[in-house]
Amino acid sequence: MRVLYFAWVRERIGLAEEDLAPPAEVGTAGELVAWLARRGENYAHAFERPETIRVAVDRVHVAASAPIAGAREIALFPPMTGG
């Protein structure tokens, strides 16, 4: 699956996107964020407050409990504000 990072998540990780194959036990959006946070210091910094991360699976915003099996694209970004 392709994972896209936006705003300060991208800045902290140092990548805009990457292709990943998470282990089978990573089945939800929240589990993906937790798994990513264990991939290294930059990821840990980006996901230190997982409750603030917003997730879109195949361009649809989802909750942390949403399944990710079969997803082609997952986007991770901080909360957005409008004006």
DSSP file with accessible surface (Angstrom, degrees, kcal/mol):
  #  RESIDUE AA STRUCTURE BP1 BP2  ACC     N-H-->O    O-->H-N    N-H-->O    O-->H-N    TCO  KAPPA ALPHA  PHI   PSI    X-CA   Y-CA   Z-CA
    1    1 A M              0   0   61      0, 0.0    19,-3.0     0, 0.0     2,-0.5   0.000 360.0 360.0 360.0 149.4    0.0    0.0    0.0
    2    2 A R  E     -Ab  19  73A  88     70,-2.6    72,-2.6    17,-0.2     2,-0.5  -0.815 360.0-159.5 -92.4 129.2    1.1    3.5   -0.6
    3    3 A V  E     -Ab  18  74A   0     15,-3.2    15,-2.0    -2,-0.5     2,-0.4  -0.956   5.0-160.9-112.7 125.6    1.2    5.7    2.6
    4    4 A L  E     -Ab  17  75A  19     70,-3.0    72,-2.7    -2,-0.5     2,-0.4  -0.883   0.5-157.7-107.8 138.9    1.1    9.5    2.1
    5    5 A Y  E     - b   0  76A   2     11,-3.0     2,-0.3    -2,-0.4    72,-0.2  -0.946  11.0-166.4-118.5 137.9    2.2   11.9    4.8
    6    6 A F    >>  -     0   0   90     70,-2.0     3,-1.4    -2,-0.4     4,-0.7  -0.879  44.1 -21.1-126.1 154.7    1.1   15.5    5.0
    7    7 A A  H 3> S-     0   0   43     -2,-0.3     4,-1.9     1,-0.3     3,-0.3  -0.173 126.8  -5.6  54.6-134.1    2.0   18.8    6.8
    8    8 A W  H 3> S+     0   0   78      1,-0.2     4,-2.4     2,-0.2    -1,-0.3   0.759 131.8  63.1 -69.0 -19.2    4.1   18.3   10.0
    9    9 A V  H <> S+     0   0    0     -3,-1.4     4,-2.2     2,-0.2     5,-0.3   0.966 107.2  44.3 -63.7 -46.8    3.7   14.5    9.8
   10   10 A R  H  X>S+     0   0   96     -4,-0.7     4,-2.9    -3,-0.3     5,-0.7   0.921 113.2  51.4 -60.8 -44.5    5.7   14.7    6.5
   11   11 A E  H  <5S+     0   0  141     -4,-1.9    -1,-0.2     1,-0.2    -2,-0.2   0.905 111.8  45.7 -62.7 -41.6    8.2   17.1    7.9
   12   12 A R  H  <5S+     0   0   83     -4,-2.4    -1,-0.2     1,-0.2    -2,-0.2   0.877 118.2  41.6 -72.0 -36.6    8.9   15.0   11.0
   13   13 A I  H  <5S-     0   0    5     -4,-2.2    -2,-0.2    -5,-0.2    -1,-0.2   0.865 100.6-134.1 -77.8 -36.5    9.2   11.7    9.1
   14   14 A G  T  <5S+     0   0   61     -4,-2.9     2,-0.3     1,-0.3    -3,-0.2   0.597  72.0  91.6  92.0  12.2   11.2   13.3    6.2
   15   15 A L      < -     0   0   69     -5,-0.7    -1,-0.3    -6,-0.2    -2,-0.2  -0.993  59.0-155.6-137.4 147.0    9.2   11.6    3.5
   16   16 A A  S    S-     0   0   56     -2,-0.3   -11,-3.0     1,-0.3     2,-0.3   0.775  82.0 -14.9 -87.2 -31.3    6.1   12.6    1.5
   17   17 A E  E     -A    4   0A  87    -13,-0.3    -1,-0.3    -7,-0.1     2,-0.3  -0.985  58.0-176.5-163.7 162.6    5.1    9.0    0.7
   18   18 A E  E     -A    3   0A  35    -15,-2.0   -15,-3.2    -2,-0.3     2,-0.5  -0.975  30.4-113.7-160.9 156.0    6.3    5.4    0.7
   19   19 A D  E     +A    2   0A 102     -2,-0.3     2,-0.3   -17,-0.2   -17,-0.2  -0.860  42.8 178.3 -94.5 127.6    5.2    2.0   -0.2
   20   20 A L        -     0   0   16    -19,-3.0    -2,-0.0    -2,-0.5     0, 0.0  -0.931  31.2-159.2-131.4 155.3    4.7   -0.3    2.8
   21   21 A A        -     0   0   90     -2,-0.3     3,-0.1   -19,-0.0    -2,-0.0  -0.801  25.2-159.0-130.1  85.3    3.6   -3.8    3.6
   22   22 A P        -     0   0   27      0, 0.0    10,-0.0     0, 0.0    -2,-0.0  -0.258  31.5 -90.3 -62.0 155.2    2.7   -3.8    7.3
   23   23 A P    >   -     0   0   42      0, 0.0     3,-2.1     0, 0.0    12,-0.0  -0.216  40.6-103.2 -63.2 159.5    2.6   -7.2    9.1
   24   24 A A  T 3  S+     0   0  104      1,-0.3     0, 0.0    -3,-0.1     0, 0.0   0.781 117.4  65.5 -56.8 -30.4   -0.6   -9.1    9.1
   25   25 A E  T 3  S+     0   0  142      1,-0.1     2,-1.1     2,-0.1    -1,-0.3   0.612  80.2  88.1 -73.4  -7.8   -1.4   -8.2   12.7
   26   26 A V    <   +     0   0   14     -3,-2.1    -1,-0.1     1,-0.2    42,-0.1  -0.772  49.2 147.8 -89.9  98.9   -1.8   -4.5   11.6
   27   27 A G        +     0   0   31     -2,-1.1    41,-1.8    40,-0.1    42,-0.5   0.556  48.8  48.7-113.7 -11.7   -5.5   -4.5   10.6
   28   28 A T  B  > S-E   67   0B  34     39,-0.3     4,-2.1    40,-0.1    37,-0.2  -0.843  82.9-108.6-127.7 167.5   -6.9   -1.1   11.4
   29   29 A A  H  > S+     0   0    0     37,-2.2     4,-2.1    34,-0.4    36,-0.2   0.909 120.4  50.4 -60.1 -42.4   -5.9    2.5   10.8
   30   30 A G  H  > S+     0   0   26     34,-3.2     4,-2.2     1,-0.2    -1,-0.2   0.892 108.8  51.0 -64.7 -39.3   -5.0    3.0   14.5
   31   31 A E  H  > S+     0   0   85     33,-0.4     4,-2.5     2,-0.2    -1,-0.2   0.864 107.7  54.2 -66.5 -34.0   -2.8   -0.1   14.5
   32   32 A L  H  X S+     0   0    0     -4,-2.1     4,-2.9     2,-0.2    -2,-0.2   0.942 108.1  48.6 -63.8 -45.8   -1.0    1.2   11.4
   33   33 A V  H  X S+     0   0    6     -4,-2.1     4,-2.2     1,-0.2    -2,-0.2   0.929 112.7  48.5 -60.2 -43.7   -0.2    4.5   13.2
   34   34 A A  H  X S+     0   0   44     -4,-2.2     4,-0.7     2,-0.2    -1,-0.2   0.912 112.3  48.7 -63.9 -40.6    1.1    2.5   16.2
   35   35 A W  H >< S+     0   0   46     -4,-2.5     3,-1.0     1,-0.2    -2,-0.2   0.929 110.6  50.5 -65.1 -43.6    3.2    0.3   14.0
   36   36 A L  H >< S+     0   0    0     -4,-2.9     3,-2.2     1,-0.3     4,-0.2   0.898 102.2  61.6 -60.6 -39.5    4.6    3.3   12.1
   37   37 A A  H 3< S+     0   0   26     -4,-2.2     3,-0.5     1,-0.3    -1,-0.3   0.752 102.2  53.0 -61.4 -21.2    5.5    4.9   15.4
   38   38 A R  T << S+     0   0  171     -3,-1.0    -1,-0.3    -4,-0.7    -2,-0.2   0.412  85.7  86.7 -92.8   2.8    7.8    2.0   16.2
   39   39 A R  S <  S-     0   0  100     -3,-2.2     2,-0.3     1,-0.2    -1,-0.2   0.544 104.5 -48.0 -83.0  -8.2    9.7    2.3   12.9
   40   40 A G     >  -     0   0   30     -3,-0.5     4,-2.8    -4,-0.2    -1,-0.2  -0.862  64.8 -71.4 156.6 171.4   12.3    4.8   14.1
   41   41 A E  H  > S+     0   0  176     -2,-0.3     4,-2.3     1,-0.2     5,-0.2   0.883 124.8  51.3 -60.1 -41.9   12.8    8.0   16.0
   42   42 A N  H  > S+     0   0   65      2,-0.2     4,-2.1     1,-0.2    -1,-0.2   0.907 113.1  45.6 -65.3 -38.4   11.4   10.3   13.2
   43   43 A Y  H  > S+     0   0   16      2,-0.2     4,-2.3     1,-0.2    -2,-0.2   0.912 110.5  53.8 -69.0 -41.4    8.2    8.2   13.1
   44   44 A A  H  < S+     0   0   42     -4,-2.8    -2,-0.2     1,-0.2    -1,-0.2   0.905 110.1  48.1 -59.3 -40.5    7.9    8.1   16.8
   45   45 A H  H >< S+     0   0   85     -4,-2.3     3,-1.1     1,-0.2    -1,-0.2   0.925 111.6  49.4 -66.4 -42.5    8.1   11.9   16.8
   46   46 A A  H 3< S+     0   0    1     -4,-2.1     3,-0.3     1,-0.2    -2,-0.2   0.860 121.3  34.4 -64.7 -35.2    5.5   12.2   14.1
   47   47 A F  T 3< S+     0   0    5     -4,-2.3    -1,-0.2     1,-0.2    -2,-0.2   0.050  76.3 119.6-112.3  27.3    3.1    9.9   15.8
   48   48 A E  S <  S+     0   0  110     -3,-1.1    -1,-0.2     1,-0.3    -2,-0.1   0.745  86.3  37.5 -66.2 -22.3    3.8   10.7   19.5
   49   49 A R  S >  S+     0   0  147     -3,-0.3     3,-2.3    -4,-0.2     4,-0.4  -0.687  72.8 175.4-124.8  77.4    0.1   11.8   19.9
   50   50 A P  G >  S+     0   0   69      0, 0.0     3,-1.2     0, 0.0    -1,-0.1   0.773  72.0  69.7 -59.4 -25.5   -1.7    9.3   17.7
   51   51 A E  G 3  S+     0   0  120      1,-0.3    13,-0.1    -3,-0.1    -3,-0.0   0.706  96.7  54.2 -66.7 -16.8   -5.1   10.7   18.8
   52   52 A T  G <  S+     0   0   22     -3,-2.3     2,-0.3     2,-0.1    -1,-0.3   0.633  86.0 101.6 -89.7 -12.7   -4.4   13.8   16.8
   53   53 A I    <   -     0   0   13     -3,-1.2     2,-0.4    -4,-0.4   -20,-0.0  -0.539  60.0-151.5 -79.1 132.5   -3.6   12.0   13.5
   54   54 A R  E     -C   77   0A 110     23,-3.7    23,-2.2    -2,-0.3     2,-0.4  -0.807  12.1-157.4-100.2 145.0   -6.3   11.9   10.9
   55   55 A V  E     -CD  76  62A  10      7,-0.6     7,-2.5    -2,-0.4     2,-0.4  -0.969  13.0-170.6-128.5 138.8   -6.5    9.0    8.4
   56   56 A A  E     -CD  75  61A   7     19,-2.1    19,-2.7    -2,-0.4     2,-0.6  -0.998   9.2-158.7-125.4 129.0   -8.0    8.6    5.0
   57   57 A V  E >  S-CD  74  60A  19      3,-2.6     3,-1.3    -2,-0.4    17,-0.2  -0.950  82.4 -15.8-108.1 119.7   -8.2    5.2    3.4
   58   58 A D  T 3  S-     0   0   60     15,-3.6    -1,-0.2    -2,-0.6    16,-0.1   0.908 132.1 -52.3  48.0  45.8   -8.5    5.3   -0.4
   59   59 A R  T 3  S+     0   0  199     14,-0.2     2,-0.5    -3,-0.2    -1,-0.3   0.619 115.5 113.1  70.3  20.0   -9.4    9.0    0.0
   60   60 A V  E <   -D   57   0A  92     -3,-1.3    -3,-2.6     0, 0.0    -1,-0.2  -0.982  70.0-121.5-120.8 124.6  -12.2    8.4    2.5
   61   61 A H  E     -D   56   0A 122     -2,-0.5     2,-0.3    -5,-0.3    -5,-0.3  -0.419  40.6-179.5 -64.5 135.3  -11.7    9.8    6.0
   62   62 A V  E     -D   55   0A  44     -7,-2.5    -7,-0.6    -2,-0.1     2,-0.1  -0.902  27.9-106.9-135.5 163.9  -12.0    7.0    8.6
   63   63 A A    >   -     0   0   62     -2,-0.3     3,-2.0     1,-0.1   -34,-0.4  -0.416  41.6-103.1 -81.9 164.6  -11.8    6.3   12.3
   64   64 A A  T 3  S+     0   0   63      1,-0.3   -34,-3.2   -35,-0.2   -33,-0.4   0.788 121.5  59.2 -60.1 -25.7   -8.8    4.6   14.0
   65   65 A S  T 3  S+     0   0   96    -36,-0.2    -1,-0.3   -37,-0.2   -38,-0.0   0.522  79.3 117.1 -83.7  -3.4  -10.9    1.4   14.2
   66   66 A A  S <  S-     0   0   17     -3,-2.0   -37,-2.2     1,-0.1   -36,-0.2  -0.392  70.2-114.8 -69.0 137.6  -11.4    1.3   10.4
   67   67 A P  B     -E   28   0B  98      0, 0.0   -39,-0.3     0, 0.0    -1,-0.1  -0.386  21.4-166.2 -69.8 149.8  -10.0   -1.8    8.7
   68   68 A I    >   +     0   0    5    -41,-1.8     3,-2.3   -42,-0.1   -40,-0.1   0.379  40.2 132.0-116.8   1.7   -7.2   -1.2    6.2
   69   69 A A  T 3  S+     0   0   97    -42,-0.5     3,-0.1     1,-0.3   -42,-0.0  -0.287  80.4  11.8 -57.3 130.9   -7.1   -4.6    4.5
   70   70 A G  T 3  S+     0   0   75      1,-0.3    -1,-0.3     2,-0.0     2,-0.1   0.434  90.2 148.9  82.9  -1.6   -7.1   -4.2    0.7
   71   71 A A    <   -     0   0   12     -3,-2.3    -1,-0.3     1,-0.1     3,-0.1  -0.401  31.5-169.2 -66.9 140.5   -6.3   -0.4    0.9
   72   72 A R  S    S+     0   0  197      1,-0.3   -70,-2.6   -71,-0.1     2,-0.4   0.738  74.4  23.1 -95.3 -31.0   -4.3    0.9   -2.0
   73   73 A E  E     -b    2   0A  40    -72,-0.2   -15,-3.6     2,-0.0     2,-0.4  -0.996  58.5-175.3-142.8 133.4   -3.6    4.3   -0.4
   74   74 A I  E     -bC   3  57A   0    -72,-2.6   -70,-3.0    -2,-0.4     2,-0.4  -0.997  10.8-160.6-127.7 126.8   -3.6    5.6    3.2
   75   75 A A  E     -bC   4  56A   9    -19,-2.7   -19,-2.1    -2,-0.4     2,-0.4  -0.902   3.2-165.9-109.2 136.5   -3.1    9.3    4.0
   76   76 A L  E     +bC   5  55A   0    -72,-2.7   -70,-2.0    -2,-0.4   -21,-0.2  -0.984  20.9 150.2-124.0 128.8   -1.9   10.5    7.4
   77   77 A F  E     - C   0  54A  21    -23,-2.2   -23,-3.7    -2,-0.4   -70,-0.1  -0.985  42.6-101.0-154.1 159.6   -2.2   14.1    8.4
   78   78 A P        -     0   0    9      0, 0.0   -25,-0.1     0, 0.0   -26,-0.0  -0.277  61.3 -69.5 -76.4 169.8   -2.6   16.4   11.4
   79   79 A P        -     0   0   61      0, 0.0     2,-0.3     0, 0.0   -27,-0.0  -0.250  53.0-137.7 -58.4 146.6   -6.0   18.0   12.2
   80   80 A M        -     0   0  136     -3,-0.1     2,-0.3     0, 0.0    -3,-0.0  -0.821  11.0-154.3-107.1 150.1   -7.0   20.7    9.7
   81   81 A T        -     0   0  143     -2,-0.3     2,-0.2     0, 0.0     0, 0.0  -0.888   6.8-149.6-119.8 154.1   -8.6   24.0   10.5
   82   82 A G              0   0   78     -2,-0.3     0, 0.0     1,-0.0     0, 0.0  -0.691 360.0 360.0-115.2 171.0  -10.8   26.1    8.3
   83   83 A G              0   0  133     -2,-0.2    -1,-0.0     0, 0.0     0, 0.0  -0.863 360.0 360.0-152.2 360.0  -11.2   29.8    8.1
